[in-house]
Amino acid sequence: MIRSQVPRLCLVFRLCLVVGVIVTPGGTHAAPIRAHGALKGPSDSPNRTHVNPSKPITASDKTHVISEGNTDAPNGTHATSKTPSDSPTEAPTPAPASVASEGPSPSPKEKQVRPFFVFGDSLVDNGNNNFLYTSARADTLPYGIDSPGHQPTGRFSNGLNIPDVISEYIGSEPLLPYLNPKLNGKKLLVGANFASAGIGILNDTGFQFMNVLRMPLQLNYFKEYQQRLSSVVGVKRAKELVNQALVLVSLGGNDFVNNYYLYPFSLRSQSSMLVDYVPYVISEYRNILVKLYDLGARRVIVMGPGRMGCAPAERAQHSLDGGCAPELQNASALFQPQLEQMTQELNAKYGSDIFIGANAPLINHDMITDPQSFGFISSSTACCGQGPFNGLGTCTQLSFLCENRDQYVFWDAFHPSERASRLIVHQIMNGAEKYMKPMNLSTIMHIDSYM
């Protein structure tokens, strides 16, 4: 997720971007931009646990340290791309002993390769915005510094993000962004990532980024994808593949960070109280999920925002004492129960466990409140950034950058580090019902292996 800074512009686990949108006349996206200058951020100094590079960052400047712990993550299932823009994959990072599995882990027989589709915001965008004229992008170093090519890939991470790690678990190739011209022919059978940084559930969310793939366009591209897939495997087989696919949706954070709380007295906050705004956003999320069902989705992991107030950007801008920002925390506390109720109601309507709720605030809570037990040294300060908690501005070559990204829950002002993403996916795969309702992904894989 992402946020701009107009006085308070800035996505738990989302991105901060400066305003500077390049608009193209007509159309919804344009040809890829081949070169981009590094965005400049504030020069405020964070705490002394960070180092300020005296020269532009290169791959050789930083070494990725793999954390120690139990080897619960899969291995050998994620194909490595030769081009860094396609996949930043590397060997899976083991989860620590403190996140012992609370549910079944899939056996090799159960890890069937199935199509995988991703919709949503910067938490799950893997490079679509690289192909758009927009300021909501992560295509300059230090982003991607720990990817195999040590180059930015369009992911708001130092390396892998949540969909990449899920692909490892389900035995799939890394997904390509839908706008990537390499997504054609048999590559379509793997699935596609439609996500776009800066968007929200509401169409007016992220307006400051202008040219992004809002949800109506992501869904239209999903229709287009199915037509393209039909031309490769036939209409009947294309429908079967879509029905069998795993779908991940990550939405909601920007509707608060980049909309309701974008700046004091925002239009949304003036037009409705938070207690009325949350149900409205939930109802719009429901409409999106219904449209996904109508388009053939039958296994959908639904994520809302995490502990929004605990992001370094929110601590820096909205907290008086350095703790989690109370307004954003209140929004999270209102949103998650209503999201869970909505998905259960949809499952009752369809008579099947179509929608699987991932309790993002609870999943994030463990790492944020007790980072040391997971091997982190900080959950309040971002690895890359500037200002208090490294929470102001964006992550650029001029930013303070931590030496070991595996020691930080947050990579930048809003987004998780690769290692934190791995721990999030661990709970998606194996978490108890309090994390994943009505079942975790391992159970889904087991059930679906008999269908």
C-alpha positions as a Markdown table, in Angstrom:
| # | Residue | x | y | z |
|---|---|---|---|---|
| 1 | Met | 0.0 | 0.0 | 0.0 |
| 2 | Ile | 1.2 | 3.6 | -0.4 |
| 3 | Arg | 0.8 | 7.1 | 0.8 |
| 4 | Ser | 1.8 | 10.5 | -0.5 |
| 5 | Gln | 2.7 | 13.5 | 1.6 |
| 6 | Val | 0.6 | 16.7 | 1.1 |
| 7 | Pro | 0.9 | 17.9 | 4.4 |
| 8 | Arg | 0.3 | 14.4 | 5.9 |
| 9 | Leu | 0.4 | 12.4 | 2.7 |
| 10 | Cys | 1.8 | 9.0 | 3.1 |
| 11 | Leu | 0.1 | 2.6 | 3.0 |
| 12 | Val | 0.2 | -1.7 | 8.2 |
| 13 | Phe | 2.3 | -2.8 | 5.6 |
| 14 | Arg | 1.8 | -0.2 | 2.7 |
| 15 | Leu | 4.1 | 2.5 | 1.0 |
| 16 | Cys | 4.9 | 6.3 | 1.3 |
| 17 | Leu | 5.4 | 8.1 | -2.0 |
| 18 | Val | 6.1 | 11.7 | -2.9 |
| 19 | Val | 3.6 | 13.4 | -5.1 |
| 20 | Gly | 4.8 | 13.8 | -8.7 |
| 21 | Val | 2.4 | 12.0 | -10.9 |
| 22 | Ile | 3.1 | 12.0 | -14.6 |
| 23 | Val | -0.2 | 11.8 | -16.5 |
| 24 | Thr | -0.6 | 10.5 | -20.1 |
| 25 | Pro | -3.3 | 11.8 | -22.2 |
| 26 | Gly | -6.1 | 9.2 | -22.6 |
| 27 | Gly | -5.9 | 5.5 | -21.8 |
| 28 | Thr | -5.3 | 3.9 | -18.5 |
| 29 | His | -1.7 | 2.9 | -18.9 |
| 30 | Ala | 1.2 | 3.7 | -21.1 |
| 31 | Ala | 4.4 | 2.2 | -22.4 |
| 32 | Pro | 7.1 | 1.3 | -19.8 |
| 33 | Ile | 9.3 | 4.1 | -18.6 |
| 34 | Arg | 12.8 | 2.9 | -19.2 |
| 35 | Ala | 14.7 | 5.1 | -16.8 |
| 36 | His | 13.8 | 6.9 | -13.5 |
| 37 | Gly | 15.7 | 9.1 | -11.3 |
| 38 | Ala | 15.9 | 8.4 | -7.6 |
| 39 | Leu | 13.2 | 10.3 | -5.6 |
| 40 | Lys | 14.5 | 12.6 | -3.0 |
| 41 | Gly | 13.3 | 12.3 | 0.6 |
| 42 | Pro | 13.7 | 14.3 | 3.8 |
| 43 | Ser | 17.1 | 14.4 | 5.2 |
| 44 | Asp | 16.2 | 13.9 | 8.9 |
| 45 | Ser | 18.4 | 11.5 | 10.8 |
| 46 | Pro | 16.9 | 8.4 | 12.4 |
| 47 | Asn | 18.4 | 6.5 | 15.3 |
| 48 | Arg | 21.9 | 5.3 | 15.3 |
| 49 | Thr | 21.1 | 1.8 | 14.4 |
| 50 | His | 21.1 | 2.8 | 10.8 |
| 51 | Val | 23.9 | 3.8 | 8.5 |
| 52 | Asn | 23.9 | 6.5 | 5.9 |
| 53 | Pro | 25.7 | 5.4 | 2.7 |
| 54 | Ser | 28.2 | 8.0 | 1.5 |
| 55 | Lys | 27.7 | 6.9 | -2.1 |
| 56 | Pro | 24.9 | 5.4 | -4.2 |
| 57 | Ile | 23.9 | 1.9 | -3.1 |
| 58 | Thr | 25.1 | -1.0 | -5.2 |
| 59 | Ala | 24.5 | -4.7 | -4.8 |
| 60 | Ser | 28.0 | -5.2 | -3.4 |
| 61 | Asp | 27.4 | -2.7 | -0.6 |
| 62 | Lys | 25.0 | -4.9 | 1.2 |
| 63 | Thr | 24.9 | -8.6 | 2.2 |
| 64 | His | 21.6 | -10.4 | 2.8 |
| 65 | Val | 21.9 | -12.4 | 6.0 |
| 66 | Ile | 19.6 | -15.5 | 6.2 |
| 67 | Ser | 18.0 | -15.8 | 9.6 |
| 68 | Glu | 18.3 | -18.9 | 11.7 |
| 69 | Gly | 15.4 | -21.0 | 12.7 |
| 70 | Asn | 13.3 | -24.0 | 11.9 |
| 71 | Thr | 13.0 | -25.1 | 8.2 |
| 72 | Asp | 9.3 | -25.0 | 7.9 |
| 73 | Ala | 9.2 | -23.2 | 4.6 |
| 74 | Pro | 9.2 | -25.2 | 1.3 |
| 75 | Asn | 12.2 | -25.4 | -0.9 |
| 76 | Gly | 12.9 | -26.2 | -4.5 |
| 77 | Thr | 9.4 | -25.2 | -5.7 |
| 78 | His | 9.9 | -21.7 | -6.9 |
| 79 | Ala | 11.4 | -21.2 | -10.3 |
| 80 | Thr | 14.1 | -18.5 | -10.6 |
| 81 | Ser | 13.8 | -16.1 | -13.4 |
| 82 | Lys | 16.9 | -14.9 | -15.2 |
| 83 | Thr | 15.5 | -11.3 | -15.3 |
| 84 | Pro | 15.2 | -9.4 | -12.1 |
| 85 | Ser | 12.0 | -7.7 | -13.3 |
| 86 | Asp | 10.2 | -11.0 | -13.5 |
| 87 | Ser | 11.1 | -12.5 | -10.1 |
| 88 | Pro | 13.2 | -11.6 | -7.1 |
| 89 | Thr | 13.2 | -15.2 | -5.8 |
| 90 | Glu | 15.8 | -16.8 | -3.6 |
| 91 | Ala | 16.1 | -19.6 | -1.1 |
| 92 | Pro | 13.3 | -19.5 | 1.5 |
| 93 | Thr | 14.1 | -18.0 | 4.8 |
| 94 | Pro | 13.2 | -20.4 | 7.7 |
| 95 | Ala | 10.7 | -19.3 | 10.3 |
| 96 | Pro | 11.8 | -19.2 | 13.9 |
| 97 | Ala | 10.8 | -21.7 | 16.5 |
| 98 | Ser | 8.3 | -19.2 | 18.0 |
| 99 | Val | 6.0 | -19.6 | 15.0 |
| 100 | Ala | 5.6 | -23.3 | 15.2 |
| 101 | Ser | 2.9 | -24.7 | 12.9 |
| 102 | Glu | -0.6 | -24.7 | 14.4 |
| 103 | Gly | -2.1 | -26.6 | 11.5 |
| 104 | Pro | -1.2 | -29.2 | 8.8 |
| 105 | Ser | 1.6 | -28.5 | 6.4 |
| 106 | Pro | 1.0 | -29.7 | 2.9 |
| 107 | Ser | 2.7 | -32.9 | 1.7 |
| 108 | Pro | 4.4 | -33.0 | -1.7 |
| 109 | Lys | 1.3 | -34.7 | -3.1 |
| 110 | Glu | -1.0 | -32.0 | -1.8 |
| 111 | Lys | 1.1 | -29.1 | -3.2 |
| 112 | Gln | -0.6 | -29.3 | -6.6 |
| 113 | Val | 0.4 | -26.7 | -9.1 |
| 114 | Arg | -2.6 | -24.5 | -9.7 |
| 115 | Pro | -3.2 | -21.1 | -11.3 |
| 116 | Phe | -2.7 | -18.2 | -8.9 |
| 117 | Phe | -4.3 | -14.7 | -9.3 |
| 118 | Val | -3.5 | -11.6 | -7.2 |
| 119 | Phe | -5.5 | -8.5 | -6.8 |
| 120 | Gly | -5.0 | -5.4 | -4.7 |
| 121 | Asp | -2.5 | -2.8 | -3.6 |
| 122 | Ser | 1.3 | -2.3 | -3.1 |
| 123 | Leu | 1.4 | -5.1 | -0.5 |
| 124 | Val | 1.0 | -7.5 | -3.4 |
| 125 | Asp | 1.9 | -5.5 | -6.5 |
| 126 | Asn | 4.9 | -7.2 | -8.2 |
| 127 | Gly | 5.6 | -4.7 | -10.9 |
| 128 | Asn | 2.4 | -3.6 | -12.8 |
| 129 | Asn | 3.1 | 0.0 | -11.9 |
| 130 | Asn | 6.5 | -0.2 | -13.7 |
| 131 | Phe | 4.4 | -0.2 | -16.9 |
| 132 | Leu | 2.4 | 3.0 | -15.9 |
| 133 | Tyr | 3.2 | 6.7 | -15.8 |
| 134 | Thr | 2.6 | 7.1 | -12.1 |
| 135 | Ser | 4.5 | 8.2 | -9.0 |
| 136 | Ala | 3.4 | 5.0 | -7.1 |
| 137 | Arg | 6.3 | 2.9 | -8.0 |
| 138 | Ala | 9.3 | 0.9 | -6.5 |
| 139 | Asp | 11.6 | 0.8 | -9.4 |
| 140 | Thr | 14.8 | 2.4 | -8.0 |
| 141 | Leu | 17.3 | 1.1 | -5.4 |
| 142 | Pro | 17.3 | 0.2 | -2.6 |
| 143 | Tyr | 14.0 | -1.6 | -3.5 |
| 144 | Gly | 15.0 | -5.1 | -4.7 |
| 145 | Ile | 18.4 | -4.9 | -3.1 |
| 146 | Asp | 18.1 | -8.5 | -1.9 |
| 147 | Ser | 16.6 | -9.9 | -5.1 |
| 148 | Pro | 18.8 | -12.3 | -7.1 |
| 149 | Gly | 19.7 | -9.5 | -9.5 |
| 150 | His | 20.1 | -7.0 | -6.7 |
| 151 | Gln | 17.9 | -4.6 | -8.7 |
| 152 | Pro | 14.4 | -3.1 | -8.2 |
| 153 | Thr | 11.6 | -5.2 | -9.5 |
| 154 | Gly | 8.6 | -3.1 | -8.8 |
| 155 | Arg | 7.9 | -4.9 | -5.5 |
| 156 | Phe | 7.7 | -2.7 | -2.4 |
| 157 | Ser | 10.2 | -4.9 | -0.6 |
| 158 | Asn | 13.9 | -5.5 | -0.3 |
| 159 | Gly | 13.3 | -8.9 | -2.1 |
| 160 | Leu | 10.2 | -11.1 | -2.2 |
| 161 | Asn | 6.7 | -10.1 | -1.2 |
| 162 | Ile | 3.7 | -12.0 | 0.1 |
| 163 | Pro | 2.5 | -13.5 | -3.3 |
| 164 | Asp | 6.0 | -14.6 | -4.2 |
| 165 | Val | 6.3 | -16.7 | -1.0 |
| 166 | Ile | 2.8 | -18.1 | -1.5 |
| 167 | Ser | 3.9 | -19.2 | -5.0 |
| 168 | Glu | 6.7 | -21.1 | -3.3 |
| 169 | Tyr | 4.4 | -22.9 | -1.0 |
| 170 | Ile | 1.9 | -24.0 | -3.7 |
| 171 | Gly | 4.7 | -25.1 | -6.1 |
| 172 | Ser | 4.0 | -22.4 | -8.7 |
| 173 | Glu | 6.3 | -20.4 | -10.8 |
| 174 | Pro | 6.5 | -16.7 | -9.8 |
| 175 | Leu | 3.6 | -14.7 | -11.2 |
| 176 | Leu | 4.2 | -12.1 | -13.9 |
| 177 | Pro | 2.5 | -8.7 | -13.7 |
| 178 | Tyr | -0.5 | -8.6 | -16.0 |
| 179 | Leu | 0.9 | -5.6 | -17.9 |
| 180 | Asn | 4.2 | -7.4 | -18.5 |
| 181 | Pro | 4.4 | -8.3 | -22.3 |
| 182 | Lys | 6.1 | -11.6 | -21.4 |
| 183 | Leu | 2.8 | -12.8 | -20.0 |
| 184 | Asn | 1.5 | -14.8 | -23.0 |
| 185 | Gly | 1.2 | -18.3 | -24.4 |
| 186 | Lys | 1.7 | -21.1 | -21.8 |
| 187 | Lys | 2.8 | -18.4 | -19.2 |
| 188 | Leu | -0.9 | -17.6 | -18.9 |
| 189 | Leu | -1.5 | -21.1 | -17.3 |
| 190 | Val | 0.5 | -20.0 | -14.3 |
| 191 | Gly | -1.9 | -17.1 | -13.5 |
| 192 | Ala | -1.3 | -13.4 | -13.3 |
| 193 | Asn | -0.8 | -10.5 | -10.8 |
| 194 | Phe | -3.2 | -7.7 | -11.4 |
| 195 | Ala | -2.3 | -5.6 | -8.3 |
| 196 | Ser | -1.4 | -2.0 | -8.5 |
| 197 | Ala | 0.2 | 0.2 | -5.8 |
| 198 | Gly | -1.8 | 3.1 | -4.5 |
| 199 | Ile | -5.3 | 1.7 | -5.1 |
| 200 | Gly | -8.0 | 1.0 | -2.6 |
| 201 | Ile | -11.5 | -0.5 | -2.3 |
| 202 | Leu | -13.0 | 2.9 | -3.3 |
| 203 | Asn | -12.4 | 4.4 | -6.7 |
| 204 | Asp | -11.4 | 7.8 | -5.2 |
| 205 | Thr | -8.7 | 6.3 | -3.1 |
| 206 | Gly | -5.2 | 7.0 | -4.3 |
| 207 | Phe | -6.4 | 9.8 | -6.6 |
| 208 | Gln | -3.1 | 11.6 | -6.1 |
| 209 | Phe | -1.3 | 8.8 | -8.0 |
| 210 | Met | -3.6 | 9.3 | -11.0 |
| 211 | Asn | -2.6 | 6.5 | -13.3 |
| 212 | Val | -3.0 | 3.2 | -11.4 |
| 213 | Leu | -5.1 | 0.1 | -11.9 |
| 214 | Arg | -8.1 | 0.6 | -9.7 |
| 215 | Met | -10.2 | -2.4 | -8.9 |
| 216 | Pro | -12.8 | -2.0 | -11.8 |
| 217 | Leu | -9.8 | -2.1 | -14.2 |
| 218 | Gln | -8.2 | -5.0 | -12.4 |
| 219 | Leu | -11.4 | -7.0 | -12.8 |
| 220 | Asn | -11.8 | -6.0 | -16.4 |
| 221 | Tyr | -8.2 | -7.2 | -17.0 |
| 222 | Phe | -9.2 | -10.5 | -15.3 |
| 223 | Lys | -12.0 | -10.9 | -17.9 |
| 224 | Glu | -9.5 | -10.1 | -20.7 |
| 225 | Tyr | -7.1 | -12.6 | -19.2 |
| 226 | Gln | -9.7 | -15.3 | -19.4 |
| 227 | Gln | -10.4 | -14.6 | -23.0 |
| 228 | Arg | -6.6 | -14.8 | -23.7 |
| 229 | Leu | -6.4 | -18.0 | -21.8 |
| 230 | Ser | -9.3 | -19.5 | -23.8 |
| 231 | Ser | -7.4 | -18.9 | -27.0 |
| 232 | Val | -4.6 | -21.0 | -25.6 |
| 233 | Val | -6.4 | -23.9 | -24.0 |
| 234 | Gly | -10.1 | -23.5 | -25.1 |
| 235 | Val | -13.1 | -22.1 | -23.3 |
| 236 | Lys | -14.0 | -25.1 | -21.3 |
| 237 | Arg | -10.4 | -25.7 | -20.0 |
| 238 | Ala | -9.9 | -22.0 | -19.3 |
| 239 | Lys | -13.0 | -22.0 | -17.1 |
| 240 | Glu | -11.8 | -25.1 | -15.2 |
| 241 | Leu | -8.4 | -23.5 | -14.5 |
| 242 | Val | -10.0 | -20.3 | -13.2 |
| 243 | Asn | -12.4 | -22.3 | -10.9 |
| 244 | Gln | -9.4 | -24.4 | -9.6 |
| 245 | Ala | -7.2 | -21.3 | -9.0 |
| 246 | Leu | -6.1 | -19.8 | -5.8 |
| 247 | Val | -6.9 | -16.1 | -5.5 |
| 248 | Leu | -5.3 | -13.5 | -3.1 |
| 249 | Val | -6.9 | -10.1 | -2.5 |
| 250 | Ser | -5.3 | -7.4 | -0.4 |
| 251 | Leu | -7.3 | -4.2 | 0.0 |
| 252 | Gly | -8.4 | -1.6 | 2.5 |
| 253 | Gly | -5.3 | 0.1 | 3.9 |
| 254 | Asn | -5.2 | 2.9 | 1.4 |
| 255 | Asp | -8.9 | 3.7 | 1.9 |
| 256 | Phe | -7.8 | 5.0 | 5.4 |
| 257 | Val | -4.2 | 6.1 | 4.9 |
| 258 | Asn | -4.6 | 7.7 | 1.5 |
| 259 | Asn | -8.2 | 8.7 | 1.8 |
| 260 | Tyr | -10.0 | 9.1 | 5.1 |
| 261 | Tyr | -6.8 | 10.1 | 7.0 |
| 262 | Leu | -4.9 | 11.6 | 4.0 |
| 263 | Tyr | -4.9 | 15.0 | 5.5 |
| 264 | Pro | -6.8 | 16.9 | 8.3 |
| 265 | Phe | -10.5 | 17.5 | 7.3 |
| 266 | Ser | -10.3 | 15.3 | 4.2 |
| 267 | Leu | -13.5 | 15.1 | 2.1 |
| 268 | Arg | -14.3 | 11.6 | 3.3 |
| 269 | Ser | -13.7 | 12.3 | 7.0 |
| 270 | Gln | -15.9 | 15.4 | 6.7 |
| 271 | Ser | -18.7 | 13.6 | 4.9 |
| 272 | Ser | -19.0 | 10.7 | 7.3 |
| 273 | Met | -18.0 | 9.5 | 10.7 |
| 274 | Leu | -15.6 | 6.6 | 11.0 |
| 275 | Val | -18.3 | 4.3 | 12.3 |
| 276 | Asp | -20.3 | 5.0 | 9.1 |
| 277 | Tyr | -17.3 | 5.0 | 6.8 |
| 278 | Val | -16.1 | 1.5 | 7.7 |
| 279 | Pro | -19.4 | -0.3 | 6.9 |
| 280 | Tyr | -19.5 | 1.6 | 3.6 |
| 281 | Val | -16.0 | 0.5 | 2.7 |
| 282 | Ile | -16.9 | -3.1 | 3.8 |
| 283 | Ser | -20.0 | -3.0 | 1.5 |
| 284 | Glu | -17.8 | -2.0 | -1.5 |
| 285 | Tyr | -15.3 | -4.7 | -0.6 |
| 286 | Arg | -18.2 | -7.2 | -0.7 |
| 287 | Asn | -19.2 | -6.0 | -4.2 |
| 288 | Ile | -15.6 | -6.7 | -5.4 |
| 289 | Leu | -15.6 | -10.2 | -3.9 |
| 290 | Val | -19.0 | -10.9 | -5.5 |
| 291 | Lys | -17.7 | -9.8 | -8.9 |
| 292 | Leu | -14.7 | -12.2 | -8.4 |
| 293 | Tyr | -17.1 | -15.0 | -7.7 |
| 294 | Asp | -19.1 | -14.1 | -10.8 |
| 295 | Leu | -15.8 | -14.3 | -12.8 |
| 296 | Gly | -15.2 | -17.8 | -11.6 |
| 297 | Ala | -13.0 | -17.4 | -8.5 |
| 298 | Arg | -13.8 | -20.3 | -6.0 |
| 299 | Arg | -10.8 | -20.1 | -3.5 |
| 300 | Val | -10.2 | -16.5 | -2.4 |
| 301 | Ile | -7.9 | -15.5 | 0.5 |
| 302 | Val | -9.2 | -12.1 | 1.7 |
| 303 | Met | -6.9 | -9.7 | 3.4 |
| 304 | Gly | -7.7 | -6.3 | 4.9 |
| 305 | Pro | -5.3 | -3.8 | 6.4 |
| 306 | Gly | -3.1 | -4.8 | 9.3 |
| 307 | Arg | -2.3 | -2.7 | 12.3 |
| 308 | Met | -2.2 | 0.5 | 10.4 |
| 309 | Gly | -1.3 | 2.7 | 13.3 |
| 310 | Cys | 1.9 | 0.8 | 14.0 |
| 311 | Ala | 3.6 | 1.5 | 10.7 |
| 312 | Pro | 6.7 | 3.6 | 11.0 |
| 313 | Ala | 5.1 | 6.4 | 9.0 |
| 314 | Glu | 2.1 | 6.5 | 11.3 |
| 315 | Arg | 4.2 | 6.5 | 14.4 |
| 316 | Ala | 6.3 | 9.4 | 12.9 |
| 317 | Gln | 3.3 | 11.5 | 11.8 |
| 318 | His | 0.3 | 10.6 | 14.0 |
| 319 | Ser | 1.7 | 9.5 | 17.4 |
| 320 | Leu | 2.6 | 11.8 | 20.2 |
| 321 | Asp | 4.7 | 9.3 | 22.2 |
| 322 | Gly | 6.1 | 7.0 | 19.4 |
| 323 | Gly | 3.5 | 4.3 | 20.0 |
| 324 | Cys | 1.0 | 3.1 | 17.5 |
| 325 | Ala | -1.2 | 5.9 | 16.2 |
| 326 | Pro | -4.6 | 5.6 | 18.0 |
| 327 | Glu | -6.8 | 6.8 | 15.1 |
| 328 | Leu | -5.5 | 4.3 | 12.6 |
| 329 | Gln | -5.6 | 1.6 | 15.3 |
| 330 | Asn | -9.2 | 2.3 | 15.9 |
| 331 | Ala | -9.9 | 2.1 | 12.2 |
| 332 | Ser | -8.2 | -1.4 | 12.1 |
| 333 | Ala | -10.2 | -2.5 | 15.1 |
| 334 | Leu | -13.5 | -1.5 | 13.5 |
| 335 | Phe | -12.6 | -2.9 | 10.0 |
| 336 | Gln | -11.4 | -6.4 | 10.7 |
| 337 | Pro | -14.5 | -7.9 | 12.6 |
| 338 | Gln | -16.8 | -6.5 | 9.9 |
| 339 | Leu | -14.6 | -7.9 | 7.1 |
| 340 | Glu | -14.7 | -11.3 | 8.8 |
| 341 | Gln | -18.5 | -11.2 | 9.2 |
| 342 | Met | -18.9 | -10.1 | 5.6 |
| 343 | Thr | -16.9 | -13.1 | 4.2 |
| 344 | Gln | -18.8 | -15.5 | 6.4 |
| 345 | Glu | -22.1 | -14.1 | 5.1 |
| 346 | Leu | -20.9 | -14.6 | 1.5 |
| 347 | Asn | -19.9 | -18.2 | 2.2 |
| 348 | Ala | -23.3 | -18.8 | 3.7 |
| 349 | Lys | -24.9 | -17.3 | 0.6 |
| 350 | Tyr | -22.9 | -19.5 | -1.8 |
| 351 | Gly | -23.1 | -22.6 | 0.4 |
| 352 | Ser | -19.3 | -23.1 | 0.3 |
| 353 | Asp | -16.1 | -21.9 | 1.9 |
| 354 | Ile | -15.2 | -19.7 | -1.1 |
| 355 | Phe | -13.7 | -16.8 | 0.9 |
| 356 | Ile | -10.9 | -17.4 | 3.5 |
| 357 | Gly | -10.4 | -14.5 | 5.8 |
| 358 | Ala | -6.8 | -13.7 | 6.8 |
| 359 | Asn | -6.8 | -11.8 | 10.1 |
| 360 | Ala | -4.0 | -9.3 | 9.1 |
| 361 | Pro | -4.1 | -7.3 | 12.3 |
| 362 | Leu | -3.6 | -10.4 | 14.5 |
| 363 | Ile | -1.0 | -11.9 | 12.2 |
| 364 | Asn | 1.0 | -8.6 | 12.3 |
| 365 | His | 0.3 | -8.2 | 16.0 |
| 366 | Asp | 2.7 | -10.9 | 17.1 |
| 367 | Met | 5.7 | -9.5 | 15.3 |
| 368 | Ile | 5.0 | -5.9 | 16.2 |
| 369 | Thr | 4.4 | -6.4 | 19.9 |
| 370 | Asp | 7.2 | -9.0 | 20.5 |
| 371 | Pro | 9.7 | -8.6 | 17.6 |
| 372 | Gln | 12.6 | -10.1 | 19.6 |
| 373 | Ser | 11.0 | -13.5 | 19.8 |
| 374 | Phe | 10.9 | -13.6 | 16.0 |
| 375 | Gly | 14.6 | -12.6 | 15.7 |
| 376 | Phe | 13.9 | -8.9 | 14.8 |
| 377 | Ile | 15.6 | -6.0 | 16.6 |
| 378 | Ser | 12.9 | -3.5 | 15.7 |
| 379 | Ser | 9.2 | -3.4 | 14.7 |
| 380 | Ser | 8.8 | 0.4 | 15.1 |
| 381 | Thr | 11.7 | 1.6 | 12.9 |
| 382 | Ala | 11.9 | 0.9 | 9.2 |
| 383 | Cys | 15.0 | -0.5 | 7.7 |
| 384 | Cys | 15.1 | 2.1 | 4.9 |
| 385 | Gly | 14.0 | 5.7 | 5.2 |
| 386 | Gln | 14.6 | 9.0 | 7.1 |
| 387 | Gly | 13.2 | 11.0 | 9.9 |
| 388 | Pro | 11.7 | 9.6 | 13.1 |
| 389 | Phe | 11.4 | 5.8 | 12.9 |
| 390 | Asn | 12.7 | 6.1 | 9.3 |
| 391 | Gly | 9.0 | 6.9 | 8.7 |
| 392 | Leu | 9.1 | 10.1 | 6.6 |
| 393 | Gly | 9.3 | 10.1 | 2.8 |
| 394 | Thr | 10.3 | 7.3 | 0.6 |
| 395 | Cys | 13.1 | 4.7 | 0.6 |
| 396 | Thr | 15.8 | 6.1 | -1.8 |
| 397 | Gln | 19.5 | 5.9 | -2.4 |
| 398 | Leu | 19.9 | 8.9 | -0.1 |
| 399 | Ser | 18.0 | 7.1 | 2.7 |
| 400 | Phe | 19.4 | 5.6 | 5.9 |
| 401 | Leu | 19.6 | 1.8 | 5.2 |
| 402 | Cys | 20.0 | -0.9 | 7.8 |
| 403 | Glu | 22.8 | -3.4 | 7.4 |
| 404 | Asn | 20.7 | -6.5 | 7.9 |
| 405 | Arg | 17.2 | -6.4 | 6.5 |
| 406 | Asp | 16.2 | -9.7 | 8.2 |
| 407 | Gln | 16.3 | -7.8 | 11.6 |
| 408 | Tyr | 13.5 | -5.4 | 10.7 |
| 409 | Val | 9.8 | -6.1 | 10.5 |
| 410 | Phe | 9.3 | -3.1 | 8.2 |
| 411 | Trp | 11.4 | -2.6 | 5.1 |
| 412 | Asp | 10.2 | 1.0 | 4.5 |
| 413 | Ala | 7.7 | 3.3 | 6.1 |
| 414 | Phe | 4.7 | 1.0 | 5.4 |
| 415 | His | 5.8 | -2.4 | 3.9 |
| 416 | Pro | 7.2 | -5.5 | 5.5 |
| 417 | Ser | 10.7 | -6.8 | 4.8 |
| 418 | Glu | 11.0 | -10.1 | 2.9 |
| 419 | Arg | 11.5 | -12.0 | 6.1 |
| 420 | Ala | 8.4 | -10.5 | 7.7 |
| 421 | Ser | 6.5 | -11.4 | 4.6 |
| 422 | Arg | 7.6 | -15.0 | 5.0 |
| 423 | Leu | 6.3 | -15.1 | 8.6 |
| 424 | Ile | 3.0 | -13.6 | 7.4 |
| 425 | Val | 2.7 | -16.4 | 4.8 |
| 426 | His | 3.7 | -19.0 | 7.4 |
| 427 | Gln | 0.5 | -18.0 | 9.3 |
| 428 | Ile | -1.5 | -18.0 | 6.1 |
| 429 | Met | -0.3 | -21.5 | 5.4 |
| 430 | Asn | -0.4 | -23.0 | 8.9 |
| 431 | Gly | -2.2 | -20.6 | 11.3 |
| 432 | Ala | -5.0 | -21.6 | 13.6 |
| 433 | Glu | -8.6 | -20.4 | 13.0 |
| 434 | Lys | -7.9 | -17.2 | 14.9 |
| 435 | Tyr | -5.5 | -16.3 | 12.1 |
| 436 | Met | -7.2 | -17.9 | 9.1 |
| 437 | Lys | -11.0 | -18.4 | 9.1 |
| 438 | Pro | -12.5 | -20.9 | 8.3 |
| 439 | Met | -9.3 | -22.7 | 7.4 |
| 440 | Asn | -5.6 | -22.1 | 6.6 |
| 441 | Leu | -4.1 | -22.6 | 3.1 |
| 442 | Ser | -2.5 | -25.9 | 4.0 |
| 443 | Thr | -6.0 | -27.3 | 4.8 |
| 444 | Ile | -7.3 | -25.8 | 1.5 |
| 445 | Met | -4.5 | -27.5 | -0.4 |
| 446 | His | -5.3 | -30.8 | 1.3 |
| 447 | Ile | -9.0 | -30.6 | 0.7 |
| 448 | Asp | -8.6 | -29.5 | -2.9 |
| 449 | Ser | -6.2 | -32.4 | -3.6 |
| 450 | Tyr | -9.1 | -34.8 | -3.4 |
| 451 | Met | -11.4 | -32.8 | -5.7 |
